[in-house]
Amino acid sequence: MPAIEQLTEANTAELTEDSYIVWNTEEGITKKAKWSDVMSNLQCEIKCASVNIPTASVLTLNATPVQLVAAAGAGTLIDIISVSGHLDYQTTPYATNVDLEIIASGASVAQFGSSFFINGTVAKYDKFEPTGVAVVSNDNMVANADINVKVRAGDPTAGDSDITIYALYRVITL
């Protein structure tokens, strides 16, 4: 077998469950492992989700939340790692009730939120902030629950801009 330095470097698009990775130990021994076995040992796969929300749906985000990530099944939690969004600003900013939340169905506290995203007056991309748990009895992660985009209190008024929400998340098996 050639030295690792002599092997052709693969890109991530070439990795499949049947791929192998190769490395040298500190003792100079070359070892290999199946990629799927390595991934299962990490016990964590980062996933991506996004949802486009047209103006008409933004205007009803409190009454009718929009699903960002579907529930992963019994015995699982969805842990949101990062959230960002794109406001495709048109002509009129959203007014009142503009606190956007990323929240699990049945949760009392959002995982992420932004108070200044949908009421922007220019097209923009923004990162959302983790919201945390304010009180011991509150929960922001609910087993077997969808993750939704919603407005905290009441529907927005005015506004004519579509938004797109992007999230990185992991599924935790209980």
C-alpha positions in Angstrom: 0.0 0.0 0.0 1.4 3.5 -0.8 2.0 6.0 1.9 -1.0 8.1 2.8 0.8 11.2 1.4 0.8 9.4 -2.0 -2.9 8.7 -2.0 -5.3 10.9 -4.1 -7.4 13.1 -1.8 -11.1 12.5 -2.0 -13.8 15.1 -1.8 -16.9 14.7 0.5 -19.2 14.1 -2.5 -17.3 10.9 -3.2 -17.9 9.5 0.3 -20.5 6.7 0.5 -21.5 4.2 3.2 -19.1 1.8 1.5 -16.1 4.2 1.5 -13.1 3.6 3.7 -10.9 6.2 5.4 -7.2 5.5 6.0 -4.9 7.0 8.6 -1.5 6.5 10.2 -1.3 5.9 14.0 1.4 7.5 16.2 3.2 4.2 16.0 3.4 4.4 12.2 0.8 1.7 11.5 -1.6 2.4 8.6 -5.2 1.5 9.5 -8.5 1.7 7.7 -12.2 1.9 8.7 -15.5 1.9 6.9 -16.9 5.4 6.7 -20.4 4.3 7.9 -18.8 2.7 11.0 -16.9 5.9 11.8 -20.1 8.0 11.4 -22.1 5.7 13.6 -19.5 6.0 16.3 -19.8 9.7 16.3 -23.4 9.3 17.3 -24.2 12.6 15.7 -25.1 13.6 12.2 -25.6 17.3 11.5 -28.5 18.0 9.2 -29.8 21.0 7.3 -33.3 22.3 6.8 -34.8 25.3 5.1 -38.2 26.6 4.4 -39.4 29.4 2.1 -42.3 31.4 3.6 -44.3 33.6 1.3 -45.7 37.0 2.4 -49.2 35.6 2.9 -47.9 33.0 5.4 -45.6 35.5 7.2 -48.7 37.5 7.9 -50.3 34.5 9.7 -47.2 33.1 11.5 -48.7 33.3 14.9 -52.0 31.7 14.0 -50.5 29.2 11.6 -46.8 28.3 12.3 -44.8 26.9 9.4 -42.9 23.6 9.8 -39.1 23.9 9.5 -38.2 20.3 10.6 -40.6 17.4 10.9 -40.6 15.3 14.1 -38.0 12.5 14.0 -40.1 9.9 15.7 -40.8 8.5 19.1 -37.9 8.7 21.5 -36.1 11.6 19.7 -35.5 15.3 20.3 -34.5 17.8 17.6 -31.7 20.1 18.9 -31.4 23.2 16.8 -27.7 24.2 16.5 -27.9 27.3 14.3 -30.5 29.4 12.5 -30.3 32.1 9.9 -32.7 33.8 7.6 -33.1 35.8 4.4 -35.6 38.6 4.1 -36.3 39.3 0.4 -37.4 42.9 1.1 -39.9 44.4 -1.3 -41.6 47.7 -0.4 -43.2 47.5 3.0 -41.7 46.3 6.3 -43.7 44.1 8.6 -45.1 46.0 11.6 -46.1 44.9 15.1 -45.7 41.3 16.3 -42.4 40.8 14.6 -40.6 38.6 17.2 -39.8 35.5 15.2 -39.3 32.2 17.0 -37.9 28.7 16.1 -39.9 26.5 18.5 -40.8 22.9 19.0 -44.5 22.0 19.0 -45.7 21.9 22.6 -42.6 23.8 23.9 -43.1 26.7 26.2 -39.8 28.4 25.2 -38.3 28.8 21.7 -34.8 27.4 20.9 -33.9 30.4 18.7 -35.4 33.8 17.9 -35.0 37.3 16.4 -36.8 40.5 17.2 -35.4 42.5 14.3 -35.5 40.2 11.3 -38.8 40.5 9.6 -39.3 44.2 10.2 -36.1 45.0 8.2 -36.3 47.7 5.5 -33.7 46.2 3.1 -33.0 42.7 1.7 -30.8 40.9 4.2 -29.4 37.8 5.8 -29.4 37.5 9.6 -28.2 35.0 12.3 -30.8 34.3 15.0 -29.9 34.1 18.7 -30.4 31.1 21.0 -33.2 31.9 23.4 -32.4 29.5 26.2 -34.7 28.4 29.1 -35.7 31.2 31.4 -37.3 29.1 34.2 -36.6 25.6 35.5 -40.1 24.5 34.6 -40.0 25.7 31.0 -38.8 23.4 28.3 -37.6 24.2 24.8 -37.0 20.7 23.5 -40.0 18.3 23.3 -39.8 14.6 22.4 -41.2 13.6 19.0 -42.1 17.2 18.1 -42.0 19.3 14.9 -39.8 22.4 14.9 -41.8 25.4 13.6 -41.3 29.0 12.6 -43.8 31.3 14.3 -44.3 34.8 15.6 -44.4 35.0 19.4 -47.6 37.0 19.9 -50.2 38.0 17.4 -49.8 38.0 13.6 -47.7 40.7 11.9 -49.4 43.5 10.2 -48.5 45.1 6.8 -45.4 43.7 5.1 -44.9 42.2 1.7 -41.6 40.3 1.8 -41.0 36.6 1.5 -38.6 35.0 4.0 -36.4 31.9 4.0 -35.3 30.3 7.2 -32.2 28.0 7.3 -31.3 25.7 10.2 -28.6 23.2 11.2 -29.8 20.6 13.7 -29.2 17.2 15.1 -31.5 14.4 16.2 -31.0 13.1 19.7 -32.1 9.6 20.5 -33.4 9.4 24.0 
